[in-house]
Amino acid sequence: MINSVTNGIKGMSPGRIKKLQGKIAGAGMEAAIVLYSRDVFYYTGTAQPSVLLITPKEFHLFIRRGYDFAITDGRIRLNKDNLSNESRLEMVSNKLKEWKVTKGVVGLELDIMPAETYLKWLELLPNFQIVNVSPLILEQRMKKDVDEIALIRKACHVMDAGHMRALEVLEEGTTELELSAAIEHAHRRAGDEGATIIRHPDFCAGTAMVSSGTNLCKVSGIVNSLGGVGLSAAVPIGASLKKIMRGEPIVIDKAVLHDGYYADQSRTYVIGKASSDIRSLFYSLKDVSDYVIANLTDGVKCDEIYRLAWQRSQELGLKDYFQDLGSGKIANFIAHGVGLEANELPLVMRDNHSTIHNGYVLSVEMHIMHPGYGAVKLEDMVLITNHGAEILSVSPRELFEVER
C-alpha cells in the first residue's frame, strides 16, 4: 500500500548549498550554521541530528548522531570529504579556523533556535556577530524544484486515501474521534509519515482535525482557522467525542507527510442531504476559492490576492461570515506555503507585500462561519506555473453528502 518515491532525490545535493552560499555572501555573512532538521534535510538529504556549516566557498556536515544510518539511507549527495561523524560543537568553530574564518558575521536560525543553544554558540564564536539566516533559507525553500513537486503530488494522492475512507465510514452517531482515527489509519497505510511539523517551537497537533456542527463555531487559538476542540484542555485542537449528527456540516482538515513533503487539504461533508443554506454557503465559498486560484499567477503580490478574496466574498454577500472566527476575530490569511513543513512561507495575507512566483506551492485555505448554519471549509494544494495555477489536490472540490 505504501508507494514511495524511490530514494536518491537529485535536488538534495550541493546545488542547493551553492545557492545558499551565494545568498550569505550577498548578505555580508562570513558563514552560516544550519541546525534545524527541515533545513538540514533540504540541503543535505538527511534529518539525522547534524550541524551544516557553510561559508561562501566551503561547507561541511557534522553528523552528531546516526552517522551510519545517514550515509547508508541513500539520500545524501555530498562527497565524503564534506562529512564527519562528530558530535562536539566546538569542532565547528575549529573548522572555521581551519578555513581561516576567524571573525565577522555568522548566520544562525534564530527564529527556531532555543535560547540555551544560542548562548552556547555565543561562547563558541566570541569574535563573530550573530544574525538571523532563516529569511535567506526560507526564501530559497519557497520555490520548489521538479523533485519536490513530484513528492508533493505523491502526498496529494496519500491525502485522497483519507478522503475516500471518510466517505466509507461516515454515518450518524460516529464520533469525531472515530472518524479521525479511520482517516488517519487510511493515511498511514497509504504512506503518511504521521508527523505534523511547522516552524514553531511549541506547536502540538496530531490526528486529523475533525469538527462538526456546533463545534465548528468553537475556535481554538492553536491555529488561526477551524481546527476542532480536541479531547481536553491540554490539547485543544482536533477531534472530540461529540457524535456527528445527520444534516450538520462536518469539516475534515489534515496535513499528510509523505517522503518528507506535505499535502494539506480540507473538505466539508454532510450525513444525508445538506440544507439549502449549507449548500449555498459552501458553493459561495467555492466561488471565492475559484476566483483566488484563477488569479494566482507569477508576479502577483500576496496582499493583492488577499484583497481579491475579500472583494469577491463581499460581492457574494459574505462580508460578515467570510474567514470569521467568532467574537469579532477573523483569520488573517487565505493561503500559505506548503513543502517540508505543513505551513511555511509565503503567507498570503493583507500586510504581506511579497511576490508569488512560479514554482511556489500554496495551500489555498478559506472558510465561512455562519452563526445559524455552522461552518464550511475548502482547502486545496495549488502549484504556480507559467500557465497559471494548477490544482494538485486529487479529492473532488465538492460538498459531500453521504447517505448509507
N, C-alpha and C positions, 0 to 999 in steps of 0.2 A: 504494500500500500504506500510505503514511502518511496517517492520517485524523485530522488535528489539530483540536482545538477552535479556532474562529476567534479571532483576536486581539481585544483590547479587553475584557478581563475587568472587569466592573463593580466587583468588590471591590477592585481595585488602584487606590485613589483616596484623596483627602484624608480620607475617612471613617475609614480605619484610623489615619491620622495623628492625627485628632481624639481617638480613643480613647487613643492613647499620650500625647497632651498632657494628658489628664485624669489618667493614671497618674503622670506625672512631677510634676504639680502636687501630687497627693496624697502623693507620696513626698518632697516638700520640695526638688525639684530646680528650679534656675533654667533648665536647658537639658539636652538630651541630644544627643550626636553619634553618629550611626549610620554605620558604615563597612563592616561585614560584608556581602558581596554578597547572601546569602539574606535578610537583614533589610531591606536597601535595596530589593531586588526586591519583598518583601512590601508595603512601604509605598508604593512609587512605580511599580512596573511595569518598572523597568529594572535589569539586572545589570551595566551598564557601571561602570567604576571611578568611584565617587562618594562624596560626603560629604553625608549628610542631617542638617541642623541643625534642631532642634526646641526651641521654648520653649512654655510653656503657652498662648501667644497667637499665636506666629508659627512659620513653618517655611520652609526654603529648601533646595533640592537643588543642590549644586555638582557638576556632571558633569565629572570630571577628564580623562577621555579617552573618545572615541567619542560626542561630543555629537550630531553629525549623525545617526549611527545611532540613538541613543537616542530622539531626538524624531520620527523617521520610522518606527519599527518598530511603532507602533500601540498600545502598551501604556500609555504614560504618560498619566495622567489628572490632571495638575497644570497649573495656569494658568502661562503663560509668565513671569508676574511672579515665580513661585516657583522659577524655573530660571535657572541661569547656566552658561556654558561656562568653567570656572575650575579650574585645577589647583593653584593656590597655597593651601596650607593656612592661611596667615596671613589670607586673606580670610574665613575662617570666624570667627576672633576679631574681625576688623573688622566683620563683620555683627552680632555680639553687641553691639559698641559702638554701632553704628547703632541697634540696638533698645534701647539704654540698659541693657543687661545687662552689668554690669562686675565683679560678684563674686557669690559664693555657691557653690552645689553644681552640678556638671555630671556627667552620667552618660555613661560610655563602656562599650563591650562588652569588659570586662576579661577575660572567660573565653576570648576568642578573639583578643585583641589581642597582637601581638608586643611585646616589651619595648622595642625601639627606637622603635616608633610611640608607645607610652605616654610615653616620655621626651620625644618631640617635642611631644606635647600638654601636658606639664608646662611646657615652655618657652613655648608659645603662650598658655597660660591660667594665668599666675602667681598671679592673685588668686582662683582657684577651687579648691575642694576636689573632687577627682575620686573618684567612686563607681561601682559597677557597675550599669549599667542593664539588663543582659541578663536578669535574672529577670523584669522587667516585660515585656520583649519576648516572651520565651518563654512566659510566662503567656498573653499575648494570642494568640500563634500556636497554642496548643493547640486552641482552639475553631475549627473550620473553618466557613466560610460556604458558601452554596449553590454558589458558583462554584468554590471549592476542592474541594468534594466531587465536583462534576461532573468535574473534571480527574483526581481520584484514581480515579474509576470508569473513565475512559478508560485510565489507566495499568494498571488491573487487566486490561483486555482486551489491552493490549500484552503484559502478563505471560503471558497464556494462550497467545499465539503461540509462546513459547519452550517451554512445556509440550507443546504439540501437536507441535512439531518433535522434542522428545526422544522421544516415542512412535514417531516415524517412523524415527529413525536408530539407536536403541539396539539393539545386538547384541553378542554375545560377542566379545571381543578389541578392541573400541573402547577407546581410551584415554580417561581422564578429560578430558584436554585437547581431544581431538577432539570429545567430546560437548559440552564447554563452548563451543567455538568454533561449533558448529552452533546451539546455543541462542542464543548472543549474536548470531549472524547473523540469526536469525529475529526476535529482539527489535528489532534496529536497523532491519530492513525494516518492522517494524510501527510504528516511531516512537519507540523508545528513544533518548534523547539521549546515552547511553553514559557518563555521569559518575556516580560514587559519591561523594556529599557527606555528611559528617556534621560536627558542630560539634566538631572536634578538629584541632589544628594539625599532627599528624603521622600521619594515617591514610592508608593506602595499600591499595587493593583495586581490582581491575579486572574480570576476567572472571567469569562465573558460577561460584559456588563449588560445584564438583562433587567429591564424595568417595565412595569405595566400599570395601566390605569392611573389611580391616584398617586402612585409612587413617581410617575413621570413629572409631577409638579413639585417634587421634593428634591431640590438640587443641592448636592454636597459641594463644599468648596474645594474638594480634592482636584477635580477637573472643571474647567470652565465650560461645561456642557452637561448633557443629560447622562448621568453615569450610574444611576441606581442608588439605593440607600444602604446596601450591604447587610450583613448579618448582625452586626453590633456596632456600637460607637467606636470600637477600637479600629475598625477598618470601614469607614462609612462610604463605601463605594462598591458597586457590583450588585449581584442578585441578592434577593431576600427570600424569606419563607412565605411571602404572600402568594396566595393561589391566584392563578390567572383566570379571569372570567370572560365569558363569551361577550363579544361586541366591543370590548375595550381595546385601545391601541397598545401594542407591545413593541418596544424598541430593543433591538439587539445590536450592541456596539462591541466590536472585537478587533484587536490587532493580533495578527499571527506573524511569527518569526520563522522563516524557512531559509536554511543555509546562510544565515547571517543578515538577511534583509526582510523588511516588514511589508505587510499589506494591512491597511486599516479600512474598515467598512462598517456602515450602519444601515440597517433595513428596518422597516416597520411592518408589523403583522397584525391581523385581527382574527380571532377564532369566530367563525361564522361570517355573516355579512357585515361589512362596515356600514355605519350610518352615512347618510349623505353629507353630513357635516365633516366627519373624519375624512371621507374621500375628497371633499373639497379642499380641506386643509392640506392633505398630502399632495394632491396634484397641483395646487398652487405652489407648494414648496418645490416640487419637481420643476415647475416652470422657472422659478428663480435659479435653481441649480443648472438647468439647461442654458439659461441666459449667461450665467457666470462662465460655464465651461466654453460656450461659444466665443467669449471674449478673452479667453486665456491664450495669448499669443506671445511670441518672442518680443521683448521690449516693453511690454505693458508694466506699469507700476502697481505694486501691491495695494496702495491706498486707492488707486483708480478702480481696481477690481472690487474692493470693499465698497466703494461708493456706488458702483453699478448694481451690486447685490441689494443694497438698501433702496436704491432708486426703484428697482423692479418690484421689490416687496411692497413699497408704498403704492405703486401703480395698481397692485393687486389687492389693495385694502388690508395689508397685513402689518401695518405700522406698529400696532400695539402688541403683536404676537411674535413677530419675526425675531429669532435669537433671544427671546425672553427667558430669563432665569428666575423670575419672580421677585417680589419686593423691590421693584424698580431697577433691577440689575439686568444687564444684557451680556451675552457672550461677545467678547471684544475681537473675535476673529471669525473668518468664514472659510479659511483654508490654512493648511500647514504642510511643510515638507515632510516626506517620509523616506526612510532609507535604512541605515544601520541602526537608527532609533525610531521608535513609533511616532515620535513628534520631534521634528527638527526644523531648522530654517529652510526656506523663508516662512515667516508668519504673515499671512495675508490679513492685515488689519488697518484701521483708519490712519494711524500715525506712522506707518512703515512706508517710506518713500523709495525703498529699494526696488530694483527692476527684476522681473521674471524673465528667464532665458530658456532657450531650447535645452533639453536635457534635464530640466527640473522635473521631479515627480512630486505632485501635490495630492493631499487628501482634501477634497472639497467637502466641507462638513458644515451642514446647517440644519436648523430645526425650527419648528413652530410650536409654541406652547399656548394653549387656549384654556382659560380657567373653566370653561363649560364642557369642553370635549376631550381634554387631555393634551397629549403632545404627539407629534410625528417627527421623524428624522430621516435624513438621507445623506449618506456619505460615500464618496467614490474616489478611487485612485485614478489620477489623471497624469499623463505624460505630455509635456510641452514639446512639440515638434515643429519642423519647418512648415507644416501644413495645418497648424493649429493644435488643439488639444485632443489627444487620443485617450478615451476611457479604457483603463486597464482592468477595472473590476469586471469579473465574469458574471456574478449574480445579476439577474434582471433588476432594473431600476423601477420597480413597481410597488404598489401596496398589495401585500399578500393576504388574501382572505382564505383561511384554512378551514375546511369542513371535513369532519370524519363521516 
